[in-house]
Amino acid sequence: SIKYMNMNIKKMWSRHMVFKWTQRKTLISFLFNSNKKFSKIVQGTDFFL
């Protein structure tokens, strides 16, 4: 039914957002640790849309 589909979509979406968020966090900390200059560029750009 439609209700069930909506629940599934919400579940998938939240999982996707959590994944994106952890990925972003990891990537940013990695960039900060490895290359300060590049991380400044990334900070100034909306790199993750």
MOPAC internal coordinates of N, CA, C and O (Angstrom, degrees):
PM7 1SCF
backbone

  N    0.0000 0     0.00 0     0.00 0    0    0    0
  C    1.4679 1     0.00 0     0.00 0    1    0    0
  C    1.5333 1   111.01 1     0.00 0    2    1    0
  O    1.2310 1   121.39 1    -9.11 1    3    2    1
  N    1.3018 1   114.95 1   170.89 1    3    2    1
  C    1.4709 1   120.22 1  -176.64 1    5    3    2
  C    1.5256 1   110.53 1   -65.20 1    6    5    3
  O    1.2310 1   120.80 1   140.32 1    7    6    5
  N    1.3377 1   116.07 1   -39.68 1    7    6    5
  C    1.4567 1   120.16 1  -179.68 1    9    7    6
  C    1.5284 1   110.32 1   -57.91 1   10    9    7
  O    1.2310 1   121.11 1   135.36 1   11   10    9
  N    1.3122 1   115.48 1   -44.64 1   11   10    9
  C    1.4572 1   120.99 1  -178.51 1   13   11   10
  C    1.5279 1   110.42 1   -64.51 1   14   13   11
  O    1.2310 1   120.40 1   138.01 1   15   14   13
  N    1.3121 1   116.85 1   -41.99 1   15   14   13
  C    1.4645 1   120.78 1   178.39 1   17   15   14
  C    1.5206 1   110.84 1   -61.51 1   18   17   15
  O    1.2310 1   120.39 1   136.88 1   19   18   17
  N    1.3182 1   116.85 1   -43.12 1   19   18   17
  C    1.4614 1   120.54 1   179.49 1   21   19   18
  C    1.5195 1   111.14 1   -61.32 1   22   21   19
  O    1.2310 1   120.52 1   138.34 1   23   22   21
  N    1.3232 1   116.61 1   -41.66 1   23   22   21
  C    1.4605 1   120.24 1   177.97 1   25   23   22
  C    1.5211 1   110.23 1   -60.80 1   26   25   23
  O    1.2310 1   120.94 1   135.52 1   27   26   25
  N    1.3222 1   115.81 1   -44.48 1   27   26   25
  C    1.4607 1   120.32 1  -179.64 1   29   27   26
  C    1.5216 1   111.68 1   -62.50 1   30   29   27
  O    1.2310 1   120.86 1   137.08 1   31   30   29
  N    1.3201 1   115.97 1   -42.92 1   31   30   29
  C    1.4677 1   120.59 1  -179.60 1   33   31   30
  C    1.5228 1   109.75 1   -63.53 1   34   33   31
  O    1.2310 1   120.37 1   136.99 1   35   34   33
  N    1.3270 1   116.90 1   -43.01 1   35   34   33
  C    1.4616 1   120.11 1   179.32 1   37   35   34
  C    1.5206 1   110.58 1   -61.73 1   38   37   35
  O    1.2310 1   120.89 1   137.72 1   39   38   37
  N    1.3350 1   115.91 1   -42.28 1   39   38   37
  C    1.4589 1   120.42 1  -179.30 1   41   39   38
  C    1.5245 1   110.24 1   -62.60 1   42   41   39
  O    1.2310 1   120.95 1   132.80 1   43   42   41
  N    1.3282 1   115.80 1   -47.20 1   43   42   41
  C    1.4590 1   120.27 1  -179.86 1   45   43   42
  C    1.5204 1   110.72 1   -62.82 1   46   45   43
  O    1.2310 1   120.63 1   139.42 1   47   46   45
  N    1.3264 1   116.41 1   -40.58 1   47   46   45
  C    1.4543 1   121.39 1  -177.91 1   49   47   46
  C    1.5197 1   110.93 1   -64.47 1   50   49   47
  O    1.2310 1   120.35 1   134.12 1   51   50   49
  N    1.3408 1   116.93 1   -45.88 1   51   50   49
  C    1.4607 1   118.96 1  -178.51 1   53   51   50
  C    1.5232 1   110.26 1   -66.09 1   54   53   51
  O    1.2310 1   120.50 1   142.82 1   55   54   53
  N    1.3294 1   116.65 1   -37.18 1   55   54   53
  C    1.4611 1   119.81 1   177.10 1   57   55   54
  C    1.5241 1   109.93 1   -62.62 1   58   57   55
  O    1.2310 1   121.09 1   137.77 1   59   58   57
  N    1.3193 1   115.52 1   -42.23 1   59   58   57
  C    1.4583 1   121.64 1   179.07 1   61   59   58
  C    1.5316 1   110.74 1   -61.93 1   62   61   59
  O    1.2310 1   120.27 1   137.34 1   63   62   61
  N    1.3362 1   117.10 1   -42.66 1   63   62   61
  C    1.4530 1   120.39 1  -179.18 1   65   63   62
  C    1.5213 1   110.92 1   -66.97 1   66   65   63
  O    1.2310 1   120.63 1   139.13 1   67   66   65
  N    1.3278 1   116.40 1   -40.87 1   67   66   65
  C    1.4635 1   119.80 1   178.11 1   69   67   66
  C    1.5234 1   109.54 1   -61.80 1   70   69   67
  O    1.2310 1   120.83 1   137.29 1   71   70   69
  N    1.3185 1   116.02 1   -42.71 1   71   70   69
  C    1.4578 1   120.36 1   179.47 1   73   71   70
  C    1.5205 1   110.82 1   -62.13 1   74   73   71
  O    1.2310 1   120.55 1   133.76 1   75   74   73
  N    1.3295 1   116.55 1   -46.24 1   75   74   73
  C    1.4641 1   120.31 1   179.27 1   77   75   74
  C    1.5218 1   110.48 1   -60.30 1   78   77   75
  O    1.2310 1   120.87 1   137.60 1   79   78   77
  N    1.3375 1   115.94 1   -42.40 1   79   78   77
  C    1.4551 1   120.23 1  -176.93 1   81   79   78
  C    1.5248 1   110.96 1   -65.27 1   82   81   79
  O    1.2310 1   120.08 1   135.49 1   83   82   81
  N    1.3423 1   117.45 1   -44.51 1   83   82   81
  C    1.4641 1   119.36 1   179.89 1   85   83   82
  C    1.5193 1   109.83 1   -66.36 1   86   85   83
  O    1.2310 1   120.76 1   141.02 1   87   86   85
  N    1.3272 1   116.15 1   -38.98 1   87   86   85
  C    1.4559 1   120.14 1   178.75 1   89   87   86
  C    1.5259 1   110.27 1   -60.53 1   90   89   87
  O    1.2310 1   120.90 1   134.34 1   91   90   89
  N    1.3200 1   115.88 1   -45.66 1   91   90   89
  C    1.4582 1   121.11 1  -178.94 1   93   91   90
  C    1.5203 1   110.30 1   -62.60 1   94   93   91
  O    1.2310 1   120.72 1   133.69 1   95   94   93
  N    1.3437 1   116.23 1   -46.31 1   95   94   93
  C    1.4572 1   121.46 1  -179.76 1   97   95   94
  C    1.5248 1   110.46 1   -58.48 1   98   97   95
  O    1.2310 1   120.82 1   133.04 1   99   98   97
  N    1.3247 1   116.03 1   -46.96 1   99   98   97
  C    1.4593 1   121.35 1  -179.17 1  101   99   98
  C    1.5186 1   110.55 1   -62.73 1  102  101   99
  O    1.2310 1   121.07 1   133.68 1  103  102  101
  N    1.3278 1   115.56 1   -46.32 1  103  102  101
  C    1.4569 1   120.69 1  -176.91 1  105  103  102
  C    1.5208 1   110.65 1   -63.19 1  106  105  103
  O    1.2310 1   120.32 1   135.42 1  107  106  105
  N    1.3247 1   117.00 1   -44.58 1  107  106  105
  C    1.4624 1   120.63 1  -178.00 1  109  107  106
  C    1.5230 1   110.72 1   -64.94 1  110  109  107
  O    1.2310 1   120.18 1   135.42 1  111  110  109
  N    1.3309 1   117.27 1   -44.58 1  111  110  109
  C    1.4651 1   118.63 1   179.98 1  113  111  110
  C    1.5243 1   110.42 1   -66.20 1  114  113  111
  O    1.2310 1   120.60 1   144.41 1  115  114  113
  N    1.3293 1   116.46 1   -35.59 1  115  114  113
  C    1.4608 1   120.22 1   177.13 1  117  115  114
  C    1.5240 1   110.21 1   -63.11 1  118  117  115
  O    1.2310 1   120.71 1   135.36 1  119  118  117
  N    1.3260 1   116.26 1   -44.64 1  119  118  117
  C    1.4631 1   119.98 1  -179.87 1  121  119  118
  C    1.5236 1   110.74 1   -65.39 1  122  121  119
  O    1.2310 1   120.60 1   138.73 1  123  122  121
  N    1.3225 1   116.45 1   -41.27 1  123  122  121
  C    1.4597 1   119.96 1   178.56 1  125  123  122
  C    1.5152 1   110.84 1   -59.40 1  126  125  123
  O    1.2310 1   120.63 1   137.36 1  127  126  125
  N    1.3344 1   116.41 1   -42.64 1  127  126  125
  C    1.4532 1   119.61 1  -176.25 1  129  127  126
  C    1.5190 1   111.51 1   -73.93 1  130  129  127
  O    1.2310 1   120.23 1   147.22 1  131  130  129
  N    1.3367 1   117.17 1   -32.78 1  131  130  129
  C    1.4599 1   118.55 1  -171.53 1  133  131  130
  C    1.5271 1   112.22 1   -93.98 1  134  133  131
  O    1.2310 1   119.99 1   142.97 1  135  134  133
  N    1.3252 1   117.62 1   -37.03 1  135  134  133
  C    1.4560 1   118.09 1  -171.03 1  137  135  134
  C    1.5245 1   110.89 1  -152.46 1  138  137  135
  O    1.2310 1   120.75 1   -80.63 1  139  138  137
  N    1.3292 1   116.18 1    99.37 1  139  138  137
  C    1.4546 1   121.45 1  -174.48 1  141  139  138
  C    1.5317 1   111.85 1   -64.19 1  142  141  139
  O    1.2310 1   120.36 1   140.62 1  143  142  141
  N    1.3012 1   116.92 1   -39.38 1  143  142  141
  C    1.4569 1   120.30 1  -177.03 1  145  143  142
  C    1.5215 1   110.62 1   -63.38 1  146  145  143
  O    1.2310 1   120.99 1   133.31 1  147  146  145
  N    1.3292 1   115.72 1   -46.69 1  147  146  145
  C    1.4567 1   120.17 1  -178.17 1  149  147  146
  C    1.5214 1   111.31 1   -66.32 1  150  149  147
  O    1.2310 1   120.35 1   142.95 1  151  150  149
  N    1.3337 1   116.93 1   -37.05 1  151  150  149
  C    1.4611 1   119.47 1  -179.98 1  153  151  150
  C    1.5212 1   110.79 1   -64.89 1  154  153  151
  O    1.2310 1   120.18 1   148.80 1  155  154  153
  N    1.3336 1   117.25 1   -31.20 1  155  154  153
  C    1.4627 1   119.90 1   176.04 1  157  155  154
  C    1.5227 1   110.40 1   -65.10 1  158  157  155
  O    1.2310 1   120.56 1   139.50 1  159  158  157
  N    1.3225 1   116.54 1   -40.50 1  159  158  157
  C    1.4654 1   120.90 1   177.26 1  161  159  158
  C    1.5273 1   109.92 1   -62.06 1  162  161  159
  O    1.2310 1   121.00 1   135.83 1  163  162  161
  N    1.3285 1   115.70 1   -44.17 1  163  162  161
  C    1.4613 1   120.70 1  -178.61 1  165  163  162
  C    1.5209 1   110.23 1   -64.02 1  166  165  163
  O    1.2310 1   120.63 1   140.09 1  167  166  165
  N    1.3421 1   116.41 1   -39.91 1  167  166  165
  C    1.4606 1   120.57 1   178.69 1  169  167  166
  C    1.5246 1   111.17 1   -59.54 1  170  169  167
  O    1.2310 1   120.56 1   141.20 1  171  170  169
  N    1.3348 1   116.53 1   -38.80 1  171  170  169
  C    1.4491 1   120.94 1  -176.41 1  173  171  170
  C    1.5140 1   113.83 1   -80.49 1  174  173  171
  O    1.2310 1   120.28 1   171.44 1  175  174  173
  N    1.3005 1   117.08 1    -8.56 1  175  174  173
  C    1.4604 1   121.62 1  -177.55 1  177  175  174
  C    1.5158 1   109.25 1  -115.55 1  178  177  175
  O    1.2310 1   120.24 1   -35.44 1  179  178  177
  N    1.3137 1   117.15 1   144.56 1  179  178  177
  C    1.4552 1   117.22 1   173.13 1  181  179  178
  C    1.5153 1   107.45 1   -86.54 1  182  181  179
  O    1.2310 1   122.15 1   -93.59 1  183  182  181
  N    1.3050 1   113.49 1    86.41 1  183  182  181
  C    1.4477 1   125.49 1  -164.89 1  185  183  182
  C    1.5170 1   110.86 1   -83.93 1  186  185  183
  O    1.2310 1   120.12 1   160.36 1  187  186  185
  N    1.3338 1   117.38 1   -19.64 1  187  186  185
  C    1.4685 1   120.85 1  -165.39 1  189  187  186
  C    1.5183 1   113.07 1  -113.22 1  190  189  187
  O    1.2310 1   119.78 1  -159.88 1  191  190  189
  N    1.3274 1   118.02 1    20.12 1  191  190  189
  C    1.4662 1   118.15 1  -176.98 1  193  191  190
  C    1.5171 1   111.43 1   -81.14 1  194  193  191
  O    1.2310 1   120.10 1   180.00 1  195  194  193

